[in-house]
């Protein structure tokens, strides 16, 4: 049993790279996660002179979650300098995460995509999005967005019942209800709390001091984290990450190919993306 858990934990460390939910579900959050921290490896601009072409990233607009990803792109320049005092540590972590993506996450996600039909993968993504309802609901309340909090309740109830535990997004597709993807990092930002310094987390990817604090708070609102034993909980989150990445294979590669400095492009994109989400 100990060998089994040791192998699973090792596999998880290779699988959980990311960027990004969150935040629709943490992790991805994570190289390309849509979960907890709403992370993104997709650059929206580049104040350091790194130009990214939107046409190089083939993102599919299948549903509301994909539309949310497109919000990461913004051609407006970033006027504020990015505080990156831990550059050398951050660059090392970026390199480690990049290695893990190409050596573990991408091969696993490609194999998974090959054997798993798109409708099933989409249903799984919808299920995990529905599962982190408590994070979105609580942070809408904390931001004073009572109407959005009420909408989240409606979406959760409809998708959990008519939508078969959230595998089908009936509320979004049939009732035209829209999710407000909020997390604690955004909530702190709405209180005028700054980013602090930029930080690249081992395994989890780009973040800031403020968003790390947000991650800790959102952790306690994420149902999967209460699954026992711990190894099972970690395995579930790893599966969510692989499922999410299977929709975006090639996007990160396109970013690296188009950017003169991928590290700076990812850093700038993350900061700008978080800034735009706080404004919403």
LUMKE-201866 format. One record per residue (C-alpha): x, y, z. Coordinates in pm, 1 decimal. Example, Ala and Ser with C-alpha at 12.3 -4.5 7.8 and 13.67 -1.06 7.14 Angstrom:
// LUMKE-201866
<rec><px>1230.0</px><py>-450.0</py><pz>780.0</pz></rec>
<rec><px>1367.0</px><py>-106.0</py><pz>714.0</pz></rec>
END
This chain:
// LUMKE-201866
<rec><px>0.0</px><py>0.0</py><pz>0.0</pz></rec>
<rec><px>285.7</px><py>239.9</py><pz>85.4</pz></rec>
<rec><px>448.5</px><py>172.0</py><pz>-252.1</pz></rec>
<rec><px>118.7</px><py>237.3</py><pz>-422.9</pz></rec>
<rec><px>75.7</px><py>573.2</py><pz>-249.0</pz></rec>
<rec><px>438.0</px><py>667.5</py><pz>-309.9</pz></rec>
<rec><px>397.1</px><py>606.4</py><pz>-682.1</pz></rec>
<rec><px>72.6</px><py>804.2</py><pz>-689.4</pz></rec>
<rec><px>226.4</px><py>1100.0</py><pz>-506.4</pz></rec>
<rec><px>523.8</px><py>1098.2</py><pz>-746.4</pz></rec>
<rec><px>289.8</px><py>1088.0</py><pz>-1043.5</pz></rec>
<rec><px>91.7</px><py>1379.4</py><pz>-904.1</pz></rec>
<rec><px>404.2</px><py>1591.0</py><pz>-866.2</pz></rec>
<rec><px>472.5</px><py>1534.3</py><pz>-1236.0</pz></rec>
<rec><px>111.0</px><py>1595.6</py><pz>-1336.6</pz></rec>
<rec><px>23.0</px><py>1909.6</py><pz>-1139.4</pz></rec>
<rec><px>216.3</px><py>2183.2</py><pz>-1320.7</pz></rec>
<rec><px>23.8</px><py>2490.0</py><pz>-1358.9</pz></rec>
<rec><px>-175.6</px><py>2793.4</py><pz>-1472.0</pz></rec>
<rec><px>-371.3</px><py>2862.1</py><pz>-1393.7</pz></rec>
<rec><px>-872.4</px><py>2835.2</py><pz>-1133.5</pz></rec>
<rec><px>-1003.2</px><py>2795.7</py><pz>-1066.0</pz></rec>
<rec><px>-993.7</px><py>2917.9</py><pz>-1095.5</pz></rec>
<rec><px>-1252.7</px><py>2727.4</py><pz>-1202.3</pz></rec>
<rec><px>-1093.9</px><py>2451.0</py><pz>-1020.8</pz></rec>
<rec><px>-726.9</px><py>2473.1</py><pz>-880.1</pz></rec>
<rec><px>-417.0</px><py>2438.7</py><pz>-1072.6</pz></rec>
<rec><px>-484.7</px><py>2410.1</py><pz>-1322.1</pz></rec>
<rec><px>-484.4</px><py>2531.4</py><pz>-1029.6</pz></rec>
<rec><px>-120.6</px><py>2436.6</py><pz>-1263.9</pz></rec>
<rec><px>6.7</px><py>2506.6</py><pz>-1617.6</pz></rec>
<rec><px>-325.4</px><py>2564.3</py><pz>-1790.2</pz></rec>
<rec><px>-570.8</px><py>2511.9</py><pz>-1499.7</pz></rec>
<rec><px>-902.0</px><py>2695.7</py><pz>-1503.6</pz></rec>
<rec><px>-957.0</px><py>2654.3</py><pz>-1139.4</pz></rec>
<rec><px>-873.0</px><py>2802.7</py><pz>-804.2</pz></rec>
<rec><px>-636.9</px><py>3081.6</py><pz>-893.2</pz></rec>
<rec><px>-772.8</px><py>3144.3</py><pz>-1242.9</pz></rec>
<rec><px>-418.6</px><py>3112.9</py><pz>-1371.4</pz></rec>
<rec><px>-321.3</px><py>3171.7</py><pz>-1734.1</pz></rec>
<rec><px>-14.9</px><py>3096.9</py><pz>-1942.5</pz></rec>
<rec><px>-165.2</px><py>3303.2</py><pz>-2223.4</pz></rec>
<rec><px>-7.2</px><py>3649.8</py><pz>-2261.0</pz></rec>
<rec><px>-228.3</px><py>3947.7</py><pz>-2326.2</pz></rec>
<rec><px>44.0</px><py>4202.1</py><pz>-2390.1</pz></rec>
<rec><px>411.8</px><py>4244.7</py><pz>-2332.4</pz></rec>
<rec><px>553.5</px><py>4565.3</py><pz>-2186.7</pz></rec>
<rec><px>905.7</px><py>4424.2</py><pz>-2220.2</pz></rec>
<rec><px>871.2</px><py>4430.0</py><pz>-2596.4</pz></rec>
<rec><px>759.0</px><py>4071.6</py><pz>-2637.0</pz></rec>
<rec><px>485.1</px><py>4064.4</py><pz>-2899.2</pz></rec>
<rec><px>235.5</px><py>3782.0</py><pz>-2897.3</pz></rec>
<rec><px>-1.8</px><py>3711.4</py><pz>-3185.4</pz></rec>
<rec><px>-349.0</px><py>3597.6</py><pz>-3086.9</pz></rec>
<rec><px>-370.9</px><py>3400.8</py><pz>-3407.6</pz></rec>
<rec><px>-93.1</px><py>3167.7</py><pz>-3292.2</pz></rec>
<rec><px>-304.4</px><py>3028.5</py><pz>-3009.4</pz></rec>
<rec><px>-575.8</px><py>2789.4</py><pz>-3121.5</pz></rec>
<rec><px>-831.7</px><py>2814.2</py><pz>-2840.5</pz></rec>
<rec><px>-1166.8</px><py>2651.7</py><pz>-2905.8</pz></rec>
<rec><px>-1479.2</px><py>2845.6</py><pz>-2810.6</pz></rec>
<rec><px>-1705.0</px><py>2552.0</py><pz>-2721.2</pz></rec>
<rec><px>-1873.7</px><py>2689.2</py><pz>-2411.1</pz></rec>
<rec><px>-1868.0</px><py>2948.5</py><pz>-2135.7</pz></rec>
<rec><px>-1541.2</px><py>2820.6</py><pz>-1988.6</pz></rec>
<rec><px>-1362.3</px><py>2865.1</py><pz>-2320.6</pz></rec>
<rec><px>-1507.9</px><py>3215.5</py><pz>-2357.6</pz></rec>
<rec><px>-1367.7</px><py>3293.8</py><pz>-2013.6</pz></rec>
<rec><px>-1020.6</px><py>3197.9</py><pz>-2135.5</pz></rec>
<rec><px>-1044.7</px><py>3446.8</py><pz>-2421.9</pz></rec>
<rec><px>-1076.3</px><py>3727.3</py><pz>-2168.5</pz></rec>
<rec><px>-709.8</px><py>3668.9</py><pz>-2089.1</pz></rec>
<rec><px>-617.5</px><py>3850.0</py><pz>-2412.1</pz></rec>
<rec><px>-594.9</px><py>4226.1</py><pz>-2395.1</pz></rec>
<rec><px>-381.7</px><py>4443.8</py><pz>-2618.1</pz></rec>
<rec><px>-377.3</px><py>4736.6</py><pz>-2373.8</pz></rec>
<rec><px>-28.6</px><py>4814.5</py><pz>-2238.8</pz></rec>
<rec><px>62.2</px><py>4756.1</py><pz>-1876.3</pz></rec>
<rec><px>173.8</px><py>5085.5</py><pz>-1722.2</pz></rec>
<rec><px>285.6</px><py>4955.5</py><pz>-1382.7</pz></rec>
<rec><px>620.6</px><py>4776.5</py><pz>-1353.0</pz></rec>
<rec><px>608.8</px><py>4420.7</py><pz>-1224.0</pz></rec>
<rec><px>789.9</px><py>4369.9</py><pz>-893.3</pz></rec>
<rec><px>997.6</px><py>4054.3</py><pz>-939.0</pz></rec>
<rec><px>1266.8</px><py>4058.0</py><pz>-665.0</pz></rec>
<rec><px>1288.1</px><py>3676.2</py><pz>-661.8</pz></rec>
<rec><px>1370.4</px><py>3659.3</py><pz>-1031.2</pz></rec>
<rec><px>1637.9</px><py>3391.0</py><pz>-1006.3</pz></rec>
<rec><px>1422.5</px><py>3163.2</py><pz>-789.8</pz></rec>
<rec><px>1119.2</px><py>3230.4</py><pz>-1010.1</pz></rec>
<rec><px>1309.9</px><py>3156.0</py><pz>-1327.5</pz></rec>
<rec><px>1433.5</px><py>2829.4</py><pz>-1178.9</pz></rec>
<rec><px>1077.7</px><py>2729.4</py><pz>-1086.8</pz></rec>
<rec><px>956.5</px><py>2831.5</py><pz>-1433.1</pz></rec>
<rec><px>1223.5</px><py>2606.1</py><pz>-1586.5</pz></rec>
<rec><px>1127.0</px><py>2314.9</py><pz>-1361.2</pz></rec>
<rec><px>757.5</px><py>2355.3</py><pz>-1441.9</pz></rec>
<rec><px>836.5</px><py>2386.9</py><pz>-1812.6</pz></rec>
<rec><px>1033.6</px><py>2061.9</py><pz>-1797.2</pz></rec>
<rec><px>751.0</px><py>1883.8</py><pz>-1615.3</pz></rec>
<rec><px>497.6</px><py>2006.4</py><pz>-1870.2</pz></rec>
<rec><px>685.7</px><py>1868.0</py><pz>-2169.1</pz></rec>
<rec><px>810.6</px><py>1551.3</py><pz>-2000.4</pz></rec>
<rec><px>497.6</px><py>1450.2</py><pz>-1808.9</pz></rec>
<rec><px>184.8</px><py>1659.4</py><pz>-1843.7</pz></rec>
<rec><px>176.8</px><py>1694.6</py><pz>-2220.3</pz></rec>
<rec><px>243.9</px><py>1325.4</py><pz>-2299.8</pz></rec>
<rec><px>-16.6</px><py>1212.5</py><pz>-2044.4</pz></rec>
<rec><px>-272.3</px><py>1467.4</py><pz>-2165.0</pz></rec>
<rec><px>-217.3</px><py>1368.5</py><pz>-2529.1</pz></rec>
<rec><px>-268.4</px><py>1001.3</py><pz>-2449.1</pz></rec>
<rec><px>-576.5</px><py>1082.8</py><pz>-2243.2</pz></rec>
<rec><px>-718.6</px><py>1296.0</py><pz>-2524.4</pz></rec>
<rec><px>-665.1</px><py>1012.3</py><pz>-2771.3</pz></rec>
<rec><px>-863.3</px><py>756.2</py><pz>-2573.3</pz></rec>
<rec><px>-1127.0</px><py>980.9</py><pz>-2416.1</pz></rec>
<rec><px>-1404.5</px><py>1126.0</py><pz>-2636.9</pz></rec>
<rec><px>-1443.5</px><py>1504.5</py><pz>-2633.2</pz></rec>
<rec><px>-1800.3</px><py>1497.4</py><pz>-2490.9</pz></rec>
<rec><px>-1677.2</px><py>1297.7</py><pz>-2191.5</pz></rec>
<rec><px>-1384.9</px><py>1531.2</py><pz>-2130.5</pz></rec>
<rec><px>-1617.0</px><py>1828.6</py><pz>-2157.7</pz></rec>
<rec><px>-1856.4</px><py>1674.5</py><pz>-1907.5</pz></rec>
<rec><px>-1572.5</px><py>1613.5</py><pz>-1663.0</pz></rec>
<rec><px>-1459.1</px><py>1974.5</py><pz>-1696.2</pz></rec>
<rec><px>-1813.7</px><py>2095.3</py><pz>-1633.8</pz></rec>
<rec><px>-1841.6</px><py>1869.4</py><pz>-1328.1</pz></rec>
<rec><px>-1530.0</px><py>2012.9</py><pz>-1164.2</pz></rec>
<rec><px>-1637.8</px><py>2366.2</py><pz>-1248.7</pz></rec>
<rec><px>-1968.4</px><py>2302.1</py><pz>-1075.9</pz></rec>
<rec><px>-1792.1</px><py>2143.6</py><pz>-778.9</pz></rec>
<rec><px>-1603.8</px><py>2460.8</py><pz>-682.7</pz></rec>
<rec><px>-1925.7</px><py>2659.1</py><pz>-648.4</pz></rec>
<rec><px>-1843.9</px><py>2740.1</py><pz>-279.8</pz></rec>
<rec><px>-1533.0</px><py>2935.3</py><pz>-385.5</pz></rec>
<rec><px>-1723.3</px><py>3147.9</py><pz>-634.7</pz></rec>
<rec><px>-2023.2</px><py>3197.8</py><pz>-406.7</pz></rec>
<rec><px>-1822.5</px><py>3300.4</py><pz>-99.1</pz></rec>
<rec><px>-1603.5</px><py>3543.5</py><pz>-290.4</pz></rec>
<rec><px>-1899.7</px><py>3706.3</py><pz>-461.9</pz></rec>
<rec><px>-2046.5</px><py>3763.4</py><pz>-115.2</pz></rec>
<rec><px>-1716.3</px><py>3903.6</py><pz>14.0</pz></rec>
<rec><px>-1704.8</px><py>4144.0</py><pz>-280.0</pz></rec>
<rec><px>-2060.2</px><py>4257.5</py><pz>-219.9</pz></rec>
<rec><px>-2180.2</px><py>4106.1</py><pz>-547.5</pz></rec>
<rec><px>-2505.0</px><py>3974.5</py><pz>-400.7</pz></rec>
<rec><px>-2676.9</px><py>3937.5</py><pz>-738.2</pz></rec>
<rec><px>-2388.0</px><py>3731.7</py><pz>-877.8</pz></rec>
<rec><px>-2386.6</px><py>3520.7</py><pz>-560.4</pz></rec>
<rec><px>-2757.2</px><py>3448.8</py><pz>-612.3</pz></rec>
<rec><px>-2691.2</px><py>3359.5</py><pz>-974.9</pz></rec>
<rec><px>-2421.7</px><py>3115.9</py><pz>-862.8</pz></rec>
<rec><px>-2674.9</px><py>2943.0</py><pz>-636.2</pz></rec>
<rec><px>-2916.8</px><py>2911.5</py><pz>-926.8</pz></rec>
<rec><px>-2650.4</px><py>2774.8</py><pz>-1158.8</pz></rec>
<rec><px>-2533.5</px><py>2522.9</py><pz>-899.4</pz></rec>
<rec><px>-2884.7</px><py>2396.5</py><pz>-823.4</pz></rec>
<rec><px>-2985.0</px><py>2364.4</py><pz>-1189.0</pz></rec>
<rec><px>-2663.5</px><py>2199.0</py><pz>-1303.3</pz></rec>
<rec><px>-2648.1</px><py>1968.6</py><pz>-1000.5</pz></rec>
<rec><px>-2999.8</px><py>1838.7</py><pz>-1070.4</pz></rec>
<rec><px>-3109.8</px><py>1877.7</py><pz>-1430.2</pz></rec>
<rec><px>-2746.6</px><py>1887.6</py><pz>-1540.7</pz></rec>
<rec><px>-2659.9</px><py>1552.8</py><pz>-1379.4</pz></rec>
<rec><px>-2422.0</px><py>1673.5</py><pz>-1105.7</pz></rec>
<rec><px>-2287.9</px><py>1942.4</py><pz>-1333.8</pz></rec>
<rec><px>-2173.9</px><py>1725.8</py><pz>-1623.5</pz></rec>
<rec><px>-2407.4</px><py>1930.6</py><pz>-1843.9</pz></rec>
<rec><px>-2417.1</px><py>2310.2</py><pz>-1815.1</pz></rec>
<rec><px>-2792.1</px><py>2340.9</py><pz>-1843.6</pz></rec>
<rec><px>-2805.2</px><py>2669.3</py><pz>-1653.0</pz></rec>
<rec><px>-2563.6</px><py>2835.5</py><pz>-1893.1</pz></rec>
<rec><px>-2692.0</px><py>2680.3</py><pz>-2214.9</pz></rec>
<rec><px>-3067.7</px><py>2673.8</py><pz>-2154.4</pz></rec>
<rec><px>-3131.6</px><py>2945.3</py><pz>-1895.1</pz></rec>
<rec><px>-2862.9</px><py>3190.7</py><pz>-2010.3</pz></rec>
<rec><px>-2712.9</px><py>3222.6</py><pz>-1660.4</pz></rec>
<rec><px>-2351.2</px><py>3325.2</py><pz>-1642.5</pz></rec>
<rec><px>-2085.1</px><py>3235.8</py><pz>-1387.5</pz></rec>
<rec><px>-1881.1</px><py>3503.4</py><pz>-1211.8</pz></rec>
<rec><px>-1548.7</px><py>3331.4</py><pz>-1159.3</pz></rec>
<rec><px>-1423.9</px><py>3494.8</py><pz>-841.1</pz></rec>
<rec><px>-1153.5</px><py>3378.2</py><pz>-602.3</pz></rec>
<rec><px>-999.4</px><py>3512.8</py><pz>-284.1</pz></rec>
<rec><px>-703.8</px><py>3663.8</py><pz>-466.0</pz></rec>
<rec><px>-945.9</px><py>3875.6</py><pz>-669.2</pz></rec>
<rec><px>-1142.1</px><py>3958.7</py><pz>-355.1</pz></rec>
<rec><px>-827.0</px><py>4088.7</py><pz>-184.0</pz></rec>
<rec><px>-747.4</px><py>4286.0</py><pz>-497.2</pz></rec>
<rec><px>-1095.0</px><py>4441.4</py><pz>-491.0</pz></rec>
<rec><px>-1005.7</px><py>4571.6</py><pz>-142.3</pz></rec>
<rec><px>-712.7</px><py>4757.4</py><pz>-303.6</pz></rec>
<rec><px>-455.8</px><py>4508.6</py><pz>-174.8</pz></rec>
<rec><px>-168.1</px><py>4501.3</py><pz>-422.0</pz></rec>
<rec><px>4.9</px><py>4202.5</py><pz>-578.3</pz></rec>
<rec><px>304.7</px><py>4224.7</py><pz>-349.9</pz></rec>
<rec><px>580.0</px><py>4051.0</py><pz>-544.4</pz></rec>
<rec><px>557.8</px><py>3809.1</py><pz>-835.2</pz></rec>
<rec><px>617.0</px><py>3446.2</py><pz>-746.2</pz></rec>
<rec><px>641.1</px><py>3125.4</py><pz>-947.9</pz></rec>
<rec><px>535.1</px><py>2831.2</py><pz>-734.2</pz></rec>
<rec><px>684.0</px><py>2485.9</py><pz>-778.4</pz></rec>
<rec><px>423.4</px><py>2270.5</py><pz>-954.5</pz></rec>
<rec><px>148.1</px><py>2536.2</py><pz>-927.9</pz></rec>
<rec><px>300.9</px><py>2796.5</py><pz>-1157.1</pz></rec>
<rec><px>267.7</px><py>3179.8</py><pz>-1171.0</pz></rec>
<rec><px>125.4</px><py>3367.5</py><pz>-874.4</pz></rec>
<rec><px>183.3</px><py>3667.1</py><pz>-646.9</pz></rec>
<rec><px>211.2</px><py>3709.4</py><pz>-271.7</pz></rec>
<rec><px>-152.5</px><py>3824.4</py><pz>-259.5</pz></rec>
<rec><px>-273.3</px><py>3532.9</py><pz>-468.8</pz></rec>
<rec><px>-81.5</px><py>3282.5</py><pz>-256.4</pz></rec>
<rec><px>-276.7</px><py>3407.6</py><pz>44.6</pz></rec>
<rec><px>-590.9</px><py>3373.4</py><pz>-167.0</pz></rec>
<rec><px>-500.3</px><py>3016.9</py><pz>-259.4</pz></rec>
<rec><px>-478.3</px><py>2924.3</py><pz>107.4</pz></rec>
<rec><px>-824.0</px><py>3067.9</py><pz>176.6</pz></rec>
<rec><px>-981.7</px><py>2908.0</py><pz>-129.8</pz></rec>
<rec><px>-828.5</px><py>2574.4</py><pz>-31.6</pz></rec>
<rec><px>-1070.3</px><py>2547.3</py><pz>261.5</pz></rec>
<rec><px>-1368.6</px><py>2617.1</py><pz>33.7</pz></rec>
<rec><px>-1278.6</px><py>2352.1</py><pz>-223.7</pz></rec>
<rec><px>-1473.1</px><py>2027.6</py><pz>-160.6</pz></rec>
<rec><px>-1213.9</px><py>1798.3</py><pz>-319.9</pz></rec>
<rec><px>-963.2</px><py>1893.3</py><pz>-50.8</pz></rec>
<rec><px>-1178.6</px><py>1718.0</py><pz>209.2</pz></rec>
<rec><px>-1170.7</px><py>1382.0</py><pz>31.4</pz></rec>
<rec><px>-992.2</px><py>1113.5</py><pz>231.7</pz></rec>
<rec><px>-731.6</px><py>975.7</py><pz>211.0</pz></rec>
<rec><px>-509.3</px><py>1262.2</py><pz>99.1</pz></rec>
<rec><px>-367.0</px><py>1059.7</py><pz>-189.8</pz></rec>
<rec><px>-716.5</px><py>1013.6</py><pz>-336.0</pz></rec>
<rec><px>-785.2</px><py>1386.7</py><pz>-312.3</pz></rec>
<rec><px>-456.1</px><py>1464.4</py><pz>-486.6</pz></rec>
<rec><px>-531.3</px><py>1205.9</py><pz>-753.9</pz></rec>
<rec><px>-870.0</px><py>1362.6</py><pz>-826.1</pz></rec>
<rec><px>-712.8</px><py>1707.1</py><pz>-866.1</pz></rec>
<rec><px>-441.9</px><py>1560.5</py><pz>-1089.4</pz></rec>
<rec><px>-708.0</px><py>1406.1</py><pz>-1311.3</pz></rec>
<rec><px>-888.0</px><py>1740.0</py><pz>-1330.8</pz></rec>
<rec><px>-563.0</px><py>1904.4</py><pz>-1441.7</pz></rec>
<rec><px>-493.5</px><py>1647.9</py><pz>-1712.6</pz></rec>
<rec><px>-851.2</px><py>1672.0</py><pz>-1838.4</pz></rec>
<rec><px>-824.8</px><py>2051.7</py><pz>-1858.6</pz></rec>
<rec><px>-486.6</px><py>2049.3</py><pz>-2032.8</pz></rec>
<rec><px>-622.2</px><py>1806.4</py><pz>-2294.1</pz></rec>
<rec><px>-828.9</px><py>2094.6</py><pz>-2436.2</pz></rec>
<rec><px>-529.9</px><py>2326.0</py><pz>-2473.1</pz></rec>
<rec><px>-241.0</px><py>2116.7</py><pz>-2600.2</pz></rec>
<rec><px>-36.7</px><py>2338.8</py><pz>-2826.5</pz></rec>
<rec><px>-127.1</px><py>2674.3</py><pz>-2674.1</pz></rec>
<rec><px>172.1</px><py>2690.8</py><pz>-2441.9</pz></rec>
<rec><px>398.2</px><py>2570.9</py><pz>-2721.7</pz></rec>
<rec><px>268.4</px><py>2850.1</py><pz>-2947.9</pz></rec>
<rec><px>336.9</px><py>3105.1</py><pz>-2675.9</pz></rec>
<rec><px>696.7</px><py>2988.6</py><pz>-2639.0</pz></rec>
<rec><px>750.3</px><py>2990.1</py><pz>-3014.0</pz></rec>
<rec><px>616.2</px><py>3344.9</py><pz>-3054.0</pz></rec>
<rec><px>782.7</px><py>3505.4</py><pz>-2750.0</pz></rec>
<rec><px>1141.6</px><py>3622.1</py><pz>-2736.8</pz></rec>
<rec><px>1129.6</px><py>3568.9</py><pz>-2360.0</pz></rec>
<rec><px>859.4</px><py>3316.7</py><pz>-2255.1</pz></rec>
<rec><px>924.7</px><py>3375.0</py><pz>-1884.3</pz></rec>
<rec><px>849.8</px><py>3747.2</py><pz>-1916.4</pz></rec>
<rec><px>553.5</px><py>3680.9</py><pz>-2144.2</pz></rec>
<rec><px>394.6</px><py>3446.4</py><pz>-1890.2</pz></rec>
<rec><px>468.1</px><py>3682.3</py><pz>-1603.3</pz></rec>
<rec><px>320.7</px><py>3981.8</py><pz>-1783.6</pz></rec>
<rec><px>17.4</px><py>3785.9</py><pz>-1897.8</pz></rec>
<rec><px>-54.9</px><py>3658.9</py><pz>-1549.0</pz></rec>
<rec><px>-32.7</px><py>4002.6</py><pz>-1386.3</pz></rec>
<rec><px>-242.6</px><py>4168.9</py><pz>-1656.3</pz></rec>
<rec><px>-500.4</px><py>3890.1</py><pz>-1650.6</pz></rec>
<rec><px>-542.8</px><py>3916.8</py><pz>-1274.2</pz></rec>
<rec><px>-570.1</px><py>4294.4</py><pz>-1297.4</pz></rec>
<rec><px>-848.3</px><py>4268.0</py><pz>-1555.3</pz></rec>
<rec><px>-1036.8</px><py>4008.5</py><pz>-1351.5</pz></rec>
<rec><px>-1029.5</px><py>4232.2</py><pz>-1044.6</pz></rec>
<rec><px>-1177.4</px><py>4517.3</py><pz>-1250.4</pz></rec>
<rec><px>-1469.5</px><py>4302.6</py><pz>-1367.8</pz></rec>
END
